[in-house]
Amino acid sequence: QERLVESGGGLVQPGGSLRLSCAASGNIFNRDVMGWYRQTPGKQRELVATITSGTITNYADSVKGRFTISRDNAKNTVYLQMNSLKPEDTAVYYCYLRRILYGLDYWGQGTQVTVSS
């Protein structure tokens, strides 16, 4: 059973930075898609950023220029560097993994990010 373990969430002031990490229990391959989604109460989970083939990235318009996604296949880990954080970035952030070979999706347990003064 695939496991994704997130870390790095917390409370930060507007304009501050946080770095989220997500470690997968199995080996990650370039063809696998990894990413981050977020969800606030009463709303659907929304895409934040994805990365595939090691370098192809996709970002939600609301985070472009502020967030950077990266991955280290050797460590089976994906990162989300979040800068210039805004109160509207407050959400539970979920790590995502799609195993392309098997067509299976996996989710982490979520980590809370709160942006508030």
Order of alpha helices (4+ residues) and beta strands (2+ residues): beta-beta-beta-beta-beta-beta-beta-beta-beta-beta-beta
